[in-house]
Amino acid sequence: MRLPSPLVVLPLSLLACKDGGPQDSAAPSALVSAQGATILGPDGAPLRLRGVNLGGWIFHENWITAVDYDLRGRALVEAKLLGFEAELLAALGALGGDGDDLDALATQLSGKVSDEDIAAWRAAIAERPPLWDDSDVAMRLAMESRFGVDGRDALLDTFQTAWFGEADIQWLADQGFNLVRVPMGWRGLTSQTDETSPTTLTWNERTFARLDALLSWCEAAGVYAVIDIQELPGDQAGYTGRSTVFEDPALQALSVALWQELSARLADEPNVAFYSLMAEPMAAPDAEARDALYDQLIAAVRDQGDQHLVVVHDGFKGLYTLPVPEERGWEGVVYSTHLFEWGAGSEEDYAGLITLNEAAARTLIERTDTPYFVGSFSTMHDAPWAYASAEALVTSFESQSLPWALWTYKRIDDPVGRRLGEPGTAWGLRGRTEADLNRPDLWRDDEATIQAKLSAYAEFPLEPNEALLEAVTRPWRPE
């Protein structure tokens, strides 16, 4: 997913099968399948999928996990080391918490802190740039530059073990959820340098072992997984700054190889509901370029006899741009988009958006007879109107029999924001804490210290956001 940016209204869709609709089951299949626009379980009966995204886990978006710092966090670390933490906190407060403008902060500090200390502070920040991002590449590059590829991978493995485990799957199942969407990127699935564009892919067996463990936990808890690729080689979404996969046949070939490998390992996994072949391909220059790459990725799966359903995301180009699957030779397709309405600020805003989205979706379903998956959504704000709107969205999804996944399971709100008295967010289904996080500093901490701090995430208390949990379960969970 992306951090906040302007976004047009994103259409939802309707499945053709309503509650109380067709009751006939298809012949049993070893895998989740589809009949028209209806998702079917391995037993051939209609399957309702309700779940969450595992953001920040294997694809490490550290704006979720608070590993290292954004600009104001880094500014505060360096100010503390230079002896003017209190002055910087006051400057941040005077600027309304906005720490993205070092010039403005320096102006606030002038006269309260020496010019020499301000210059040293700015130099320290330049030497240790912020790593806060919705891509994992900046953090991975910092780790690799200090500890090498093996050290980087060992640290990330430590974090992944601590951040999410079998108890989390069981907790989700206990709340009634039966789906997890698992964001991953090509970097996390490989063990090689991130410093250059890839020409080969060397698989990271630790990540594949973790995925195997996840699927065993899912099987035990009655939960399905969506295997989601957030970043192909060449970056379909522009998370890393520039996408090249749509123009580079060599990177397209590596993307095909990635899905061939995943399919070879997962083809018979009944707890995998869907393959999300590439999330948010918004960097595609047009719908044809998007679909031409999907042609290759779908073929990579189907040519191996793998019949898992595959998710095709509209890339925020509009559901109307999605083709009739048969016209491209696609089979077993689930259409998708993600819903993050940055400009919405009231229940009324969402009510209007839901009405518009449902109308657009009917057209899609009538035209394509294809399932629709709301792969990621959030109302983001810790406010009554936002929780009411989240409930309205889920109520809409449920009335349409849509599979859906909330963004995201865990999120640690910015610790600097807490110090400044800023309101929290509703990004995390589990995100409530009064504890102080001993944050890993990837530039200043030594390897052993980082390892210990990452391990400590296993014990860091993140309690459920009860208002959000109630909002997204009340429309469907029995009283």
C-alpha positions in Angstrom: 0.0 0.0 0.0 1.0 3.6 -0.3 1.4 6.3 2.3 -1.1 9.2 2.0 -1.3 10.9 -1.3 -4.2 12.4 -3.4 -6.4 9.7 -4.8 -9.5 9.7 -6.9 -12.6 7.8 -5.9 -12.0 4.1 -6.2 -14.9 2.0 -7.3 -16.0 -1.1 -5.3 -17.7 -3.9 -7.1 -20.6 -6.2 -6.5 -20.5 -9.9 -6.7 -23.4 -11.4 -8.6 -24.2 -13.8 -5.8 -26.1 -12.1 -2.9 -26.9 -13.5 0.5 -29.8 -15.8 -0.2 -28.8 -16.1 -3.9 -27.8 -19.3 -5.7 -27.5 -22.2 -3.4 -26.1 -24.8 -5.7 -22.5 -25.9 -4.9 -20.0 -26.7 -7.6 -18.0 -30.0 -7.7 -15.4 -30.1 -4.9 -12.0 -28.9 -5.8 -8.7 -29.2 -3.9 -8.4 -25.4 -4.0 -10.4 -22.3 -3.5 -12.1 -21.6 -6.9 -14.8 -19.4 -8.5 -18.1 -20.0 -10.2 -18.9 -16.8 -12.1 -18.5 -14.0 -9.6 -18.8 -16.3 -6.5 -15.8 -17.6 -4.5 -16.1 -21.3 -3.7 -14.3 -23.2 -1.0 -12.5 -26.5 -1.6 -15.8 -28.3 -0.8 -17.5 -26.5 -3.7 -19.7 -24.3 -1.4 -19.8 -20.5 -1.5 -16.9 -19.2 0.7 -17.1 -15.9 2.5 -13.6 -14.5 3.1 -13.0 -11.8 5.7 -9.6 -10.7 6.9 -6.7 -8.4 7.4 -3.4 -7.6 5.8 -0.1 -8.5 7.5 1.5 -5.2 6.7 5.1 -4.5 7.8 6.0 -8.2 8.2 7.7 -9.8 5.2 7.5 -6.6 3.1 8.8 -4.3 5.8 7.1 -0.9 5.6 8.7 0.7 8.6 6.2 3.5 8.9 4.1 0.6 10.3 6.8 -0.9 12.6 8.7 2.1 13.9 12.0 0.5 13.1 14.4 3.5 12.7 13.0 7.1 12.1 11.3 9.5 9.9 12.9 13.0 9.5 11.6 14.5 12.7 12.4 11.4 14.6 16.0 11.4 13.3 16.2 15.2 14.0 15.2 14.4 17.6 17.7 11.6 18.0 20.6 13.9 16.8 19.3 16.8 18.9 19.4 14.7 22.0 22.9 13.6 21.4 23.9 17.2 21.0 22.2 18.3 24.1 19.1 20.2 22.9 16.3 17.7 22.8 14.0 19.9 24.8 14.5 22.8 22.4 13.8 20.7 19.4 10.6 19.3 21.0 9.5 22.9 21.6 10.3 23.7 18.0 8.3 20.8 16.7 5.4 21.9 18.9 5.6 25.4 17.5 5.4 24.1 14.0 2.5 21.9 14.8 4.6 18.7 14.8 5.8 19.3 11.2 9.4 18.0 11.2 9.7 17.6 7.5 11.2 21.1 7.0 14.7 21.3 8.5 15.0 25.0 7.5 11.8 25.8 9.5 13.1 23.8 12.5 16.5 25.6 12.3 14.7 28.9 12.3 12.8 27.9 15.4 16.1 26.8 17.1 18.0 29.9 16.2 18.8 32.0 19.3 18.0 29.1 21.6 20.8 26.7 20.3 24.2 27.7 19.0 24.8 28.0 15.3 27.6 25.5 15.7 25.2 22.9 17.2 22.6 23.6 14.6 25.2 23.0 11.9 26.4 19.8 13.5 22.8 18.6 13.9 22.1 19.2 10.2 25.3 17.4 9.2 24.4 14.4 11.4 21.0 14.1 9.8 22.6 14.3 6.3 25.0 11.5 7.3 22.2 9.3 8.7 19.1 10.0 6.4 15.6 8.9 7.5 14.6 5.4 6.5 10.8 5.8 7.2 9.1 4.6 4.1 6.3 2.5 2.5 9.0 0.6 0.6 11.5 -1.7 2.4 14.5 -0.7 0.1 15.9 2.2 2.1 16.0 0.2 5.3 17.4 -2.8 3.6 20.2 -0.8 1.9 21.2 0.8 5.2 21.4 -2.7 6.8 23.4 -4.1 3.9 25.8 -1.2 3.9 26.7 -1.8 7.5 26.4 -5.6 8.0 26.4 -7.1 4.5 23.8 -9.2 2.8 23.9 -12.0 5.4 23.8 -9.7 8.3 20.8 -7.8 6.8 18.9 -11.0 6.2 19.6 -12.3 9.7 18.3 -9.0 11.3 15.2 -9.1 9.1 14.6 -12.7 10.1 14.8 -11.8 13.7 12.3 -9.1 13.3 9.9 -11.3 11.3 10.0 -13.9 14.0 9.2 -11.3 16.7 6.5 -9.3 14.8 4.1 -12.1 13.8 3.6 -15.8 14.7 1.1 -18.6 15.2 -0.5 -16.9 18.2 -1.5 -14.0 16.0 -3.2 -16.3 13.4 -5.1 -17.9 16.2 -6.1 -14.6 17.7 -7.5 -13.5 14.3 -9.3 -16.8 13.9 -10.8 -16.3 17.4 -12.2 -12.9 16.2 -13.9 -14.7 13.3 -11.5 -13.7 10.5 -10.5 -16.4 8.0 -8.2 -14.6 5.6 -4.7 -13.0 5.8 -3.2 -11.1 2.9 0.5 -11.4 3.0 2.5 -8.6 1.4 5.9 -9.6 0.1 8.5 -8.2 -2.3 11.1 -9.8 -4.6 13.8 -8.5 -2.3 12.5 -10.3 0.7 12.1 -13.5 -1.3 15.8 -13.4 -2.3 19.1 -13.2 -0.6 21.3 -10.9 -2.8 22.4 -7.3 -2.9 19.9 -4.5 -3.1 22.4 -2.1 -4.4 22.0 -2.8 -8.1 19.1 -3.8 -10.4 18.8 -7.6 -10.3 19.9 -9.8 -13.2 19.3 -13.1 -11.4 17.2 -14.2 -8.4 18.8 -16.1 -5.5 16.1 -17.4 -3.3 16.0 -16.7 0.5 15.1 -20.1 2.0 14.4 -18.5 5.4 11.6 -16.5 3.8 10.1 -19.6 2.1 10.4 -21.5 5.4 8.5 -18.7 7.1 5.8 -18.8 4.4 5.5 -22.6 4.9 5.1 -22.1 8.7 2.4 -19.4 8.1 0.5 -21.8 5.9 0.7 -24.5 8.5 -0.7 -22.1 11.1 -3.4 -21.1 8.7 -4.4 -24.8 8.2 -4.6 -25.4 11.9 -6.7 -22.3 12.5 -9.0 -22.5 9.5 -7.6 -19.4 7.8 -6.7 -18.8 4.1 -3.8 -16.7 2.8 -3.5 -14.4 -0.2 0.1 -14.4 -1.4 0.7 -10.8 -2.5 3.6 -9.3 -4.3 4.1 -5.7 -3.4 7.2 -5.2 -5.5 8.2 -7.1 -8.6 11.8 -6.7 -10.0 11.5 -3.3 -11.5 8.7 -2.1 -9.2 5.3 -2.0 -10.7 4.0 0.6 -8.3 6.9 3.1 -8.0 7.3 2.4 -4.3 11.1 2.8 -4.7 10.9 6.0 -6.7 10.9 4.8 -10.3 9.3 1.9 -12.0 11.1 0.2 -14.9 9.4 -3.2 -15.2 6.9 -2.1 -17.8 9.7 -1.0 -20.1 12.4 -3.6 -19.5 11.9 -7.1 -20.9 14.7 -8.5 -18.7 12.9 -7.3 -15.5 9.7 -8.8 -16.9 11.4 -12.1 -17.3 12.6 -12.0 -13.7 9.1 -11.2 -12.6 7.9 -14.3 -14.5 10.6 -16.3 -12.9 9.5 -15.1 -9.4 6.0 -16.3 -10.0 7.2 -19.6 -11.5 9.1 -20.2 -8.3 6.2 -19.3 -6.1 3.9 -21.4 -8.1 6.2 -24.4 -8.1 6.3 -24.3 -4.3 2.6 -23.4 -3.6 0.6 -25.0 -6.4 -0.9 -27.7 -4.2 -1.4 -25.5 -1.1 -5.2 -25.6 -0.3 -4.9 -22.8 2.3 -3.7 -20.3 -0.3 -6.9 -18.6 -1.5 -5.4 -16.3 -4.2 -2.2 -15.2 -5.7 -2.0 -11.4 -5.9 0.3 -11.2 -8.8 1.3 -7.5 -8.4 -0.2 -5.1 -6.0 -1.2 -1.6 -7.2 0.5 -1.5 -10.6 -0.1 2.2 -10.8 3.2 2.9 -12.6 1.9 1.2 -15.7 1.7 3.9 -18.4 -1.7 2.7 -19.5 -4.1 -0.2 -19.0 -2.7 -2.1 -22.0 0.8 -2.1 -20.5 -0.7 -3.2 -17.1 -2.6 -6.1 -18.8 0.3 -7.1 -21.0 2.4 -7.8 -17.9 -0.5 -9.6 -16.3 -0.6 -11.8 -19.4 3.0 -12.9 -18.6 2.4 -13.4 -14.9 -0.8 -15.4 -15.3 0.9 -17.6 -17.9 3.8 -18.2 -15.5 1.3 -19.7 -13.1 -1.0 -21.5 -15.5 1.8 -23.1 -17.6 2.7 -25.1 -14.5 -0.8 -26.5 -14.1 -1.4 -24.3 -11.1 -5.1 -23.5 -10.8 -5.0 -21.0 -7.9 -7.2 -17.9 -8.4 -5.1 -14.9 -9.4 -5.8 -11.3 -8.4 -5.7 -8.6 -11.0 -5.5 -5.1 -9.6 -6.7 -2.2 -11.6 -3.7 0.0 -10.7 -6.1 2.8 -9.7 -6.9 3.3 -13.4 -10.6 2.5 -12.8 -12.5 -0.8 -12.7 -13.9 0.1 -16.1 -10.4 -0.5 -17.6 -10.3 -4.1 -16.5 -10.9 -6.5 -19.5 -13.3 -9.3 -19.9 -11.0 -12.2 -18.8 -11.8 -14.5 -21.7 -10.9 -11.8 -24.2 -7.3 -12.0 -23.0 -7.3 -15.8 -22.4 -7.4 -15.4 -18.6 -9.0 -18.0 -16.4 -9.5 -18.0 -12.6 -9.2 -14.3 -12.2 -10.3 -12.2 -9.3 -10.5 -8.4 -9.8 -9.4 -6.0 -7.2 -8.7 -2.4 -6.1 -7.8 -0.8 -2.8 -9.8 1.8 -1.0 -8.0 4.7 0.8 -10.0 7.9 0.5 -7.6 10.5 1.8 -10.0 13.4 1.3 -12.9 11.9 3.2 -13.6 13.4 6.6 -17.1 12.4 7.6 -19.7 9.7 7.5 -21.5 11.7 4.8 -18.4 11.6 2.6 -18.2 7.8 2.9 -22.0 7.3 2.3 -21.7 9.2 -1.0 -18.5 7.2 -1.9 -20.2 3.9 -1.2 -23.2 4.8 -3.3 -21.0 5.8 -6.3 -18.7 2.8 -5.9 -21.5 0.3 -5.7 -23.0 1.6 -8.9 -19.7 1.4 -10.8 -19.1 -2.1 -9.5 -22.4 -3.4 -10.8 -21.3 -2.5 -14.3 -18.0 -4.3 -13.8 -19.6 -7.5 -12.5 -22.3 -7.5 -15.2 -19.7 -7.1 -17.9 -17.0 -9.6 -16.6 -18.9 -12.1 -14.4 -15.7 -12.1 -12.2 -15.2 -12.1 -8.4 -14.1 -8.8 -6.8 -11.8 -8.6 -3.8 -11.4 -5.5 -1.7 -7.7 -6.3 -1.0 -6.9 -3.4 1.3 -8.9 -0.6 2.9 -8.9 1.7 5.9 -10.6 4.8 7.2 -7.3 5.6 9.0 -8.5 8.1 11.6 -9.1 7.5 15.3 -12.4 9.3 15.4 -16.1 8.2 15.8 -17.0 9.2 12.2 -14.1 7.0 10.9 -15.2 3.9 12.9 -18.8 4.4 11.7 -17.5 4.7 8.2 -15.4 1.5 8.5 -18.6 -0.2 9.7 -20.5 1.2 6.7 -17.8 -0.1 4.3 -17.9 -3.6 5.8 -21.7 -3.6 5.8 -21.5 -2.7 2.1 -19.0 -5.5 1.4 -21.1 -8.0 3.3 -24.3 -7.1 1.5 -22.4 -7.8 -1.8 -20.7 -11.0 -0.5 -17.3 -9.4 -1.3 -14.1 -10.9 0.1 -12.2 -8.2 1.9 -9.0 -7.5 3.9 -8.5 -4.6 6.3 -5.2 -2.6 6.3 -3.5 -3.6 8.6 -3.2 -6.1 11.5 -0.5 -4.3 13.6 0.8 -0.8 13.5 2.8 1.3 16.0 1.7 4.9 15.8 4.6 7.3 15.6 6.3 7.5 19.0 7.4 11.1 18.4 3.8 12.0 17.7 2.8 10.5 21.1 5.4 12.7 22.8 3.9 15.8 21.1 0.4 14.9 22.1 -0.8 14.2 18.5 -3.9 12.1 18.0 -3.4 8.4 17.3 -4.5 6.6 14.2 -6.7 3.6 13.3 -4.3 2.0 10.9 -3.7 -1.0 13.1 -6.4 -3.5 14.3 -3.8 -4.0 17.0 -2.2 -0.7 17.7 -3.0 0.5 21.2 -0.1 0.8 23.6 1.1 2.9 26.6 4.6 1.3 26.4 7.7 3.1 25.2 9.4 1.4 22.3 13.1 1.0 22.5 13.5 1.8 18.8 16.2 0.2 16.7 18.5 2.9 15.3 19.9 1.3 12.1 22.6 4.0 11.7 23.9 4.3 15.3 23.2 1.0 17.0 25.7 -1.8 16.6 24.6 -5.1 15.2 24.1 -6.9 18.5 22.0 -4.0 19.8 19.8 -3.9 16.7 19.3 -7.7 17.0 18.2 -7.4 20.7 15.9 -4.5 19.9 14.3 -6.4 17.0 13.9 -9.5 19.2 12.1 -7.4 21.8 9.2 -6.7 19.4 7.9 -10.1 20.4 7.1 -8.8 23.9 6.0 -5.2 22.9 2.4 -4.8 23.9 0.0 -3.9 21.1 -3.5 -4.2 22.3 -6.6 -4.4 20.0 -8.2 -1.2 18.9 -11.6 -2.3 20.2 -13.5 0.4 18.4 -12.0 -0.7 15.0 -12.4 -4.4 15.8 -16.1 -3.8 16.7 -16.6 -1.7 13.5 -15.3 -4.3 11.1 -16.9 -7.4 12.8 -20.3 -6.1 13.9 -21.9 -6.3 10.4 -21.3 -10.1 10.2 -20.3 -11.6 13.5 -23.2 -13.1 15.6 -24.0 -11.2 18.8 
